[in-house]
Amino acid sequence: MTEQEARKWIRERFGVSRETALAHFADLVRVESQRQNLISAATLDSIWTRHLVDSAQLVPLADKAGKGAWIDIGTGAGFPGVVVTLLTDRPMALVEPRARRVEFLRESVEALGVGGRVQVIGSKVESYRPAAPAAVISARAVAELGALFASAMHCSTGSTLWLLPKGRNAQSEVEAAGKAWQGSFHVEQSVTQPESGIVVARGVGPR
């Protein structure tokens, strides 16, 4: 997928106004990347493919999720949490422990006009206590599945939908996590990297 194809993918699914909002966010990331290492410098020229669409593809996977907030763990530079915020109307909690990234996220959501429905939580997810369990929990390249479930189980219920991009190791991580965790798991193929997978899980709990 080229950068032009990535922008077209967004535009066809979410409309021009949302594409424009993502372009604004991409500019914020590029500027801030001159001050701190938000994303790999090698991916700045492919930000639409490697980061924006890679994050946006989670949105249609959440179509059947219940009402309620989306919690994004380890948001970092805003992927996928800020992207999801710009493409949906859900309330969002961005959980990020690194202070400089927290500052960037807070400034970004205000600049993008979505600060009213976004919480930026400056801590690890283990310390976060949401007002209500999440409808959706996402995490992009944060931890292996078992550790991720253990750290965020208190934010979920059996109906919470987990959307977890895991790269090439998606299926093997599901198999490893199945030794200690039960639930409904399947792996969706990534639209940006066909060899990569997204773990989609529901009804997650310890065995």
N, C-alpha and C positions, 0 to 999 in steps of 0.2 A: 504494500500500500504506500503510495507516494503522499507527500504533504497535500497536494491538491485533491487527491482522492479522499484523504482523511477529512479535509474541510467539507467536501461534498457529502461524505457519509454523515457528518454532523448536521449539515444544512437540510438534507432530505428527511432526516428523522426528527429533528428538533426545531427547525425553522431558522430564519436569518437572524432574528433578534438574539436568540441563544448562541448562535455561532459568533455573533459580534461580541457578546459578553465573554465568551471563551477567548476570543482574540485579545480582549482587554486584559484578561487574566494572564495569558501567555506573555504579554508585554511586561506585566508586573514581575513575572518570574524571571524573564531575561534581564531586567534591570537589577533585581535583587541578587541575581547570580553573579554579578560583578562584585558584590560585597560579601557574600557567603556561598558556600558550596551547596546550593539547593538541589540541583540535579547534575548528573555528569555533563561536563562541558561538551562531550562528544555527541550528546543528544539534543543540544540546543537547536540545531538546525533541523531536527526531525521531531520537534516538540508536539506537533499535531498527531503524528503517528504513535510515537513512543510513549507519550504521556496523556494527551487529551482524549483521543479515541480509546486508548487502552483503558482509561478510567471510565469514559462514557458508556462503554459496552456493558457496564454493570447495571445501568439504569433499566433497560428492558428486562433484565433478569429479575428485577424486583417488582415487576408488574403485579404479581399475585401476593405480594407481602401485605400484611395487615396495616391498619392505620397506626401512626405513631412516628417517633423519631428514628433517624438513621444515625448510628454511631460509627465514626471512622477512626480506627485505631492506628496510631503512628502516622498521622497525616503528613508530616514532613513538609514538603513544598506545596501541599494542597492536593495531592493525588492519592486516592480518587475523591476525597471529601469535598473540596471546593468545586471541582467539576460537577459532581452530583448535585451540589447545591444550586449551581447555575442552570442545571437542566431539569430540575424538579421543583416542587413547591413544599417538599417535606422540611420539617425542622431538622437541624443537623447539629451534632456534637462532634467537634474535631478534637481528638485527644492526642496531644503531642508533648513529650517531656522536655524537648530541647528549647531553651529560653529564646534564642534568636529566631528560631522558626516560629515559635508561638507569637512573637512580636510581628513577624512578617504576616502570619495568618490573620491576626487581628486587624492589622492595617489593610490587608487585602479585602477582607469581607466588608469593611466599611467603604473602601474605595469602589467596590463592586455593587454597593447598595443592598446587600443581603444580611447586614449585621443584625437586623431585627429578628431573624429566625435561626441564627447560628450562635452556638456557644463554642468558644475556643477554650479548651481545658488544658492548662499547663501542668500536666502530671502524667505519670504512667497510668494505664487503664486500671491497674490493680487498686489504685487509690481513688478512682472516680466512682461516685455513687449517683447514678442518674435518678431523676425524680420518678421515672417509670421505666420499665424494661423496654429495650429497643425493639422496633419492628424489624429493622435491618442492621446487621453489623458487618462492616467491611474492614479489611486490612490488606495492604499491598506490601508484600515482601517484608513482613515484620518478624514472624517467628514460625517455627514448624507447627503443624496443626494442633497437636496435643498440648503444647505449651500455650498456644493462643487460646484454645478453649478453656484451659485452666485459669488463665489470667482474666478472662472476660465473662465467665459463666454467670457471675453475679449481675451482669447487665442484661441478661437474656431470660426468656422463658422457652418452653417447648415450641412455641409458634414463631420464635424469632428466625428470620432468614439470614443465613451467613453467606456472604459473597467474598471469596478469598482467592485472588489471583496468585497462583503458585508456580508459574513457569513450567519448565519441563518435568518437574518432580511432582506434579499434582497427583497423579494416580498412586505413586509410591507413598506419598504422604498420607493419602486416604487409607491405604492399607496398613501403614504403621499406626495411625491414630486409632484404627478400629480395634486394636488390642485393648485399649483403655476407655474408648468412647463409643457410644452407640448413637444412632440417628439415621436419617435418610440422607445419603450422600450421592452426588454424581458430579462428573467433571464435564464442563462446557469447553469447547475449543475456542481459543482466543481469535478474534477477527483480525488482530494486528500481527500476531505471531502464531501461525498455525501449529507450531510444535509445542506451544504453551497451553496450559489449561487453567480454568477457573473452577475452584471447588465451590459447589452450591450445596448447602446443608440446611437441614431443618430437623427439629426434634432432638437436638444434640443434648446429651447428658452422659454422665459417667456410667460405666458398666457396673 
